[in-house]
Amino acid sequence: MLAHPDSTPHASPAGPAPLGLMTVTIRSAATALGAAFVATMDDVGIERVRHDVGTLTAQGAAPLTLELAYVSTTASERALAPLTAIESRDVVVTRRRLTSLAARATRHDLEPDPHLAPVLPHTAPRPRPDPFGLDPVFHARWLPLLSFFADHYWRIAVEGLEHVPAEGAVLLAANHSGAVPADAAMLAATLAKRHPAHRHLRVLYDRFVDQLPLLPSFYRRFGGVPASLRNAEALLERGEAVGMFPEGVHGLEKTWQDRYQLRPFRSGTARLALRTGTPIVPVAIVGAEEAYPVIARLYRAGAVVGVPWIPVTPLFPLCGIAGALPLPTKWYIRFGAPIVPPGPNADEESVCALTDTLRTAIDVNLTALLAARRGVFV
């Protein structure tokens, strides 16, 4: 399940300036569980690492290896010192200390970084490794299956794909619906298969997914990223296409009676666009609501297995696993004209105005698609 990274309508008060970012990878030698994310080198980042290590240990994933990669400075070493307390019989902490580019430019007596391969004359440099775990080979292996659902099962009709730029940072903001987030997977498959540039969509997913078995690894290797404003900013700095769902998890909470009625938008998409100057492409998706027609939700049962709820459809859980198969509805995806933010560092009034503009654009396209379709399955 996916969520928008901004869980509250207003930004939290600014704290001390972060020292920088670190890449955190937690691997289990006993199970397929694990985690990989980018965190700040401050109290918030350290607490996130402690929480994830504790959660995986409680799930029986120990022994664990915790790998930290960061630019080594006196301040960063001091900030990360508390993580030594995590080391135990079940947790091994390794550090990959990097040298900043500025230091490399001014110091010629540094030892070569063994983690960086030399670039030989007349050879192309290696592509940058993805800090969030995108695996191009894994992506290519699974894309045909997702494309089968997009092209043959749901027969997705696509409009306005020319509004998505061939390169550079862009935000794709869509309505969210269905018992499970198949809309996010279909949006990613559409961009990878049908866009002329075959772009990888980096969909932000809710953090509770990291507590589930198998799914976190699949999400990350296919291009998903844990939802946070800092992670989204890091992706945009890399020139990525970032998928967001301003309704958050509440968009998935709608029942059959409320289908295609947008829930209130969080301000994170607009705030991010204004802060970075990134255009927003509004996306309307029709068909996902009927593929998983939700008639009720079991909140207490969901809490037992670590999810917000367990959806009840006309076929699930009455028909068991077979009832979880989605219906072969006809889908439509419309990419709207880009919404260009007025400028960086805008005030709260501009954030609210841009959020309203985005919500209206998606709502107008949803209404048009619903009015034009002939039926749920055709």
C-alpha positions as CSV (number, residue, x, y, z in Angstrom):
1,M,0.0,0.0,0.0
2,L,1.2,3.4,-0.8
3,A,1.0,6.8,0.8
4,H,2.0,10.4,0.4
5,P,5.1,11.3,2.3
6,D,3.5,14.3,4.1
7,S,1.4,12.8,6.9
8,T,0.2,16.2,8.2
9,P,-1.2,19.3,6.5
10,H,1.6,21.4,7.9
11,A,5.4,21.1,8.0
12,S,7.0,20.4,11.3
13,P,9.1,23.1,13.0
14,A,12.6,23.3,11.6
15,G,15.3,21.6,13.8
16,P,19.1,21.7,13.7
17,A,20.6,21.6,10.3
18,P,21.4,18.0,9.3
19,L,25.0,17.0,8.8
20,G,24.1,15.1,5.6
21,L,22.7,11.8,4.4
22,M,23.7,8.2,5.0
23,T,22.7,5.1,3.1
24,V,21.5,2.4,5.5
25,T,21.3,-1.3,4.5
26,I,20.1,-4.0,6.9
27,R,20.6,-7.5,5.7
28,S,19.5,-10.8,7.4
29,A,21.5,-13.9,7.1
30,A,18.6,-16.0,8.2
31,T,15.6,-14.8,6.2
32,A,14.6,-12.7,3.2
33,L,13.8,-9.7,5.5
34,G,15.8,-6.6,5.3
35,A,15.7,-2.8,4.7
36,A,17.5,-0.2,2.7
37,F,16.9,3.5,2.9
38,V,18.5,7.0,3.0
39,A,18.4,8.8,6.4
40,T,19.7,12.0,7.9
41,M,22.7,11.8,10.2
42,D,20.9,13.2,13.2
43,D,18.7,12.0,16.1
44,V,15.7,11.2,13.7
45,G,17.9,9.1,11.4
46,I,19.5,7.2,14.2
47,E,16.1,6.5,15.8
48,R,14.9,5.2,12.4
49,V,17.9,2.8,12.2
50,R,17.3,1.6,15.8
51,H,13.6,1.1,15.1
52,D,14.2,-1.0,12.0
53,V,16.9,-3.1,13.5
54,G,14.7,-3.8,16.5
55,T,11.7,-4.6,14.3
56,L,13.6,-7.1,12.2
57,T,15.2,-8.7,15.3
58,A,11.7,-9.1,16.8
59,Q,10.6,-10.8,13.5
60,G,13.3,-13.4,13.8
61,A,15.6,-12.0,11.1
62,A,18.8,-12.0,13.3
63,P,21.7,-12.3,12.9
64,L,21.7,-8.9,11.0
65,T,24.4,-6.9,9.2
66,L,23.9,-3.1,9.4
67,E,25.9,-1.3,6.7
68,L,26.3,2.5,6.9
69,A,27.7,4.6,4.0
70,Y,28.4,8.3,4.5
71,V,30.8,11.1,4.0
72,S,33.2,10.9,7.0
73,T,33.9,14.1,8.9
74,T,34.6,14.7,12.6
75,A,31.0,15.9,13.0
76,S,29.4,12.9,11.2
77,E,31.5,10.4,13.2
78,R,30.5,12.0,16.4
79,A,26.8,12.0,15.4
80,L,26.8,8.3,14.5
81,A,28.7,7.2,17.6
82,P,25.4,6.2,19.4
83,L,24.9,3.5,16.7
84,T,27.8,1.5,18.2
85,A,25.4,0.6,21.0
86,I,23.4,-1.5,18.4
87,E,26.3,-3.9,18.0
88,S,25.7,-7.2,19.7
89,R,25.9,-10.9,19.1
90,D,22.9,-10.6,16.7
91,V,23.9,-7.3,14.9
92,V,27.2,-6.5,13.1
93,V,27.7,-2.9,12.2
94,T,30.0,-2.0,9.2
95,R,30.8,1.4,8.0
96,R,31.8,2.6,4.5
97,R,33.4,5.9,5.0
98,L,33.4,8.1,1.9
99,T,35.5,11.2,1.0
100,S,33.7,14.3,0.0
101,L,34.2,15.6,-3.6
102,A,35.4,19.0,-2.2
103,A,38.1,17.2,-0.2
104,R,39.2,15.2,-3.2
105,A,39.6,18.4,-5.2
106,T,41.9,20.0,-2.7
107,R,43.8,17.0,-1.3
108,H,46.2,15.0,-3.6
109,D,47.6,12.8,-0.9
110,L,44.4,10.8,-0.2
111,E,44.6,7.0,-0.7
112,P,42.4,5.8,-3.6
113,D,38.8,4.9,-2.5
114,P,38.7,1.1,-3.0
115,H,34.9,1.3,-3.5
116,L,35.2,3.5,-6.6
117,A,36.4,1.9,-9.8
118,P,38.9,3.9,-11.8
119,V,37.7,5.5,-15.0
120,L,40.1,4.6,-17.8
121,P,40.8,6.9,-20.7
122,H,38.3,6.6,-23.6
123,T,35.9,4.5,-21.5
124,A,32.4,5.4,-20.4
125,P,32.0,5.9,-16.6
126,R,29.9,3.3,-14.8
127,P,26.3,4.3,-14.1
128,R,25.6,5.6,-10.6
129,P,24.3,2.9,-8.2
130,D,20.8,3.7,-7.0
131,P,20.9,4.5,-3.3
132,F,17.3,3.2,-2.8
133,G,17.8,-0.2,-4.2
134,L,16.4,-0.1,-7.8
135,D,17.6,-3.2,-9.6
136,P,17.4,-2.7,-13.4
137,V,17.8,-6.4,-14.1
138,F,15.0,-7.3,-11.6
139,H,12.9,-4.5,-13.1
140,A,13.3,-5.9,-16.6
141,R,12.4,-9.4,-15.4
142,W,9.1,-8.4,-13.8
143,L,8.0,-5.8,-16.2
144,P,6.5,-8.3,-18.7
145,L,4.1,-9.6,-16.0
146,L,2.9,-6.2,-15.1
147,S,2.6,-5.3,-18.7
148,F,0.4,-8.3,-19.3
149,F,-2.0,-7.0,-16.7
150,A,-1.8,-3.5,-18.2
151,D,-2.2,-4.5,-21.8
152,H,-4.3,-7.6,-21.8
153,Y,-6.1,-8.0,-18.4
154,W,-7.1,-4.4,-17.7
155,R,-6.6,-3.2,-21.3
156,I,-5.4,0.2,-20.1
157,A,-6.2,3.1,-22.4
158,V,-3.7,5.9,-22.0
159,E,-4.0,9.6,-22.8
160,G,-1.7,12.6,-22.5
161,L,1.6,10.6,-22.1
162,E,3.3,13.4,-24.0
163,H,2.9,15.6,-20.9
164,V,5.5,13.5,-19.0
165,P,9.0,14.8,-20.0
166,A,11.5,12.4,-21.4
167,E,14.1,13.3,-18.8
168,G,14.6,15.4,-15.7
169,A,12.7,15.7,-12.4
170,V,9.0,15.5,-12.5
171,L,6.2,14.7,-10.0
172,L,3.3,12.5,-11.0
173,A,0.4,12.9,-8.6
174,A,-2.6,10.5,-9.0
175,N,-5.8,9.5,-7.3
176,H,-5.5,6.4,-5.2
177,S,-8.0,3.6,-5.0
178,G,-8.7,-0.1,-4.7
179,A,-8.3,-2.7,-2.0
180,V,-4.6,-3.1,-2.9
181,P,-2.4,-0.4,-4.7
182,A,-2.5,-2.0,-8.2
183,D,-2.9,1.5,-9.6
184,A,0.7,2.4,-8.6
185,A,2.1,-0.7,-10.3
186,M,0.1,0.0,-13.4
187,L,1.2,3.6,-13.5
188,A,4.8,2.5,-13.2
189,A,4.4,-0.2,-15.9
190,T,2.7,2.3,-18.2
191,L,5.6,4.7,-17.9
192,A,8.3,2.0,-18.4
193,K,6.6,0.3,-21.3
194,R,4.7,3.0,-23.3
195,H,6.6,6.2,-22.7
196,P,9.1,6.9,-25.5
197,A,11.9,7.3,-22.9
198,H,10.8,4.2,-20.9
199,R,11.1,6.1,-17.6
200,H,11.3,4.3,-14.3
201,L,8.7,5.7,-12.0
202,R,9.9,6.0,-8.4
203,V,6.7,5.4,-6.4
204,L,6.7,6.5,-2.8
205,Y,5.2,3.8,-0.5
206,D,4.0,3.9,3.1
207,R,6.6,2.9,5.7
208,F,4.4,0.1,7.2
209,V,5.2,-1.9,4.1
210,D,8.8,-2.3,5.4
211,Q,7.3,-4.5,8.2
212,L,5.8,-7.0,5.8
213,P,7.5,-10.1,4.5
214,L,8.9,-10.1,0.9
215,L,7.1,-7.0,-0.3
216,P,9.7,-4.4,0.8
217,S,12.4,-6.0,-1.2
218,F,10.2,-6.3,-4.3
219,Y,9.1,-2.6,-4.0
220,R,12.6,-1.3,-3.6
221,R,14.1,-3.5,-6.4
222,F,11.3,-2.4,-8.8
223,G,11.9,1.2,-8.0
224,G,9.7,2.0,-4.9
225,V,11.1,4.2,-2.2
226,P,9.9,4.7,1.5
227,A,7.7,7.8,1.6
228,S,9.3,10.9,3.1
229,L,10.0,14.4,1.9
230,R,13.7,14.0,2.2
231,N,13.7,10.8,0.1
232,A,11.5,12.5,-2.5
233,E,13.9,15.5,-2.6
234,A,16.9,13.1,-3.1
235,L,15.1,11.5,-6.0
236,L,14.3,14.8,-7.7
237,E,17.9,15.9,-7.3
238,R,18.8,12.8,-9.3
239,G,16.4,13.9,-12.1
240,E,13.9,11.1,-11.4
241,A,10.1,10.8,-12.1
242,V,8.5,10.5,-8.7
243,G,5.0,9.0,-8.2
244,M,2.9,10.4,-5.4
245,F,-0.7,9.9,-4.1
246,P,-1.8,13.0,-2.3
247,E,-4.8,11.2,-0.7
248,G,-2.4,8.9,1.0
249,V,-3.6,5.6,2.5
250,H,-7.0,7.2,3.0
251,G,-7.5,7.0,-0.7
252,L,-7.4,3.2,-0.4
253,E,-9.8,3.3,2.4
254,K,-12.8,4.3,0.3
255,T,-15.6,1.8,-0.1
256,W,-17.7,1.0,-3.2
257,Q,-20.2,3.7,-2.4
258,D,-17.5,6.4,-2.3
259,R,-15.6,5.4,-5.4
260,Y,-13.9,8.2,-7.3
261,Q,-14.7,10.7,-4.6
262,L,-11.3,12.3,-3.7
263,R,-10.3,12.4,-0.1
264,P,-8.7,15.6,1.2
265,F,-5.2,16.1,-0.2
266,R,-2.1,16.4,1.9
267,S,0.1,19.4,1.2
268,G,3.3,17.4,0.7
269,T,3.1,17.3,-3.1
270,A,2.6,21.0,-3.5
271,R,5.2,21.8,-0.8
272,L,7.8,19.6,-2.5
273,A,7.1,21.1,-5.9
274,L,7.4,24.7,-4.6
275,R,10.6,23.9,-2.6
276,T,12.3,22.3,-5.6
277,G,10.7,24.1,-8.6
278,T,9.5,20.7,-10.0
279,P,6.4,20.6,-12.3
280,I,3.5,18.3,-11.3
281,V,1.7,16.1,-13.8
282,P,-1.8,15.4,-12.5
283,V,-2.9,11.8,-13.3
284,A,-6.5,10.5,-13.3
285,I,-7.0,6.7,-13.0
286,V,-10.4,5.0,-13.7
287,G,-11.0,1.3,-13.3
288,A,-9.0,0.4,-10.2
289,E,-12.0,1.1,-7.9
290,E,-14.1,-1.6,-9.6
291,A,-11.2,-4.1,-9.9
292,Y,-11.3,-4.5,-6.1
293,P,-14.8,-3.4,-5.0
294,V,-14.4,-2.9,-1.3
295,I,-17.6,-3.3,0.7
296,A,-16.0,-3.3,4.2
297,R,-12.7,-3.3,6.1
298,L,-11.5,-5.4,9.0
299,Y,-9.4,-3.1,11.1
300,R,-8.8,-5.3,14.1
301,A,-7.8,-8.3,11.9
302,G,-5.4,-6.0,10.0
303,A,-3.7,-4.9,13.2
304,V,-3.0,-8.5,14.0
305,V,-1.0,-9.0,10.8
306,G,0.6,-5.5,10.8
307,V,-1.5,-3.8,8.1
308,P,-4.0,-0.9,8.5
309,W,-6.9,-3.2,7.6
310,I,-8.0,-6.3,5.6
311,P,-10.4,-5.4,2.8
312,V,-13.6,-7.3,2.3
313,T,-14.8,-7.6,-1.3
314,P,-17.7,-9.7,-2.7
315,L,-15.2,-12.5,-3.3
316,F,-12.6,-12.1,-0.6
317,P,-12.1,-13.6,2.0
318,L,-15.3,-15.6,1.2
319,C,-13.6,-17.4,-1.7
320,G,-10.2,-17.6,-0.1
321,I,-7.0,-16.8,-2.2
322,A,-9.0,-17.1,-5.4
323,G,-11.2,-14.3,-4.2
324,A,-8.2,-12.0,-4.1
325,L,-7.8,-12.0,-7.9
326,P,-8.9,-8.6,-9.2
327,L,-11.8,-8.3,-11.7
328,P,-10.9,-7.6,-15.3
329,T,-12.2,-4.1,-15.5
330,K,-11.4,-1.6,-18.2
331,W,-8.9,1.0,-17.1
332,Y,-8.2,4.5,-18.3
333,I,-5.2,6.6,-17.3
334,R,-5.1,10.3,-18.3
335,F,-1.9,12.4,-17.8
336,G,-2.9,16.1,-17.6
337,A,-1.0,19.2,-18.5
338,P,1.9,19.9,-16.2
339,I,1.3,22.3,-13.3
340,V,4.4,24.6,-12.9
341,P,4.9,25.9,-9.4
342,P,5.3,29.7,-9.2
343,G,8.7,29.5,-7.5
344,P,10.8,28.1,-4.6
345,N,10.3,28.9,-0.9
346,A,6.7,29.9,-1.3
347,D,4.5,30.7,1.7
348,E,1.6,28.6,3.1
349,E,-0.9,30.4,1.0
350,S,0.9,29.3,-2.1
351,V,1.1,25.7,-0.8
352,C,-2.7,25.7,-0.2
353,A,-3.4,27.2,-3.6
354,L,-1.2,24.7,-5.5
355,T,-2.8,21.8,-3.6
356,D,-6.3,23.0,-4.6
357,T,-5.2,23.4,-8.2
358,L,-3.8,19.9,-8.3
359,R,-6.9,18.4,-6.7
360,T,-9.2,20.2,-9.1
361,A,-7.1,19.1,-12.1
362,I,-7.3,15.4,-11.1
363,D,-11.0,15.7,-10.2
364,V,-11.9,17.3,-13.6
365,N,-10.1,14.5,-15.5
366,L,-11.7,11.8,-13.4
367,T,-15.2,13.3,-14.1
368,A,-14.4,13.4,-17.8
369,L,-13.2,9.8,-18.0
370,L,-16.2,8.5,-16.0
371,A,-18.6,10.3,-18.3
372,A,-17.0,9.0,-21.4
373,R,-16.7,5.3,-20.6
374,R,-19.3,2.9,-21.8
375,G,-19.2,0.5,-18.9
376,V,-17.0,-1.0,-16.2
377,F,-15.7,-3.8,-18.3
378,V,-15.7,-2.2,-21.8
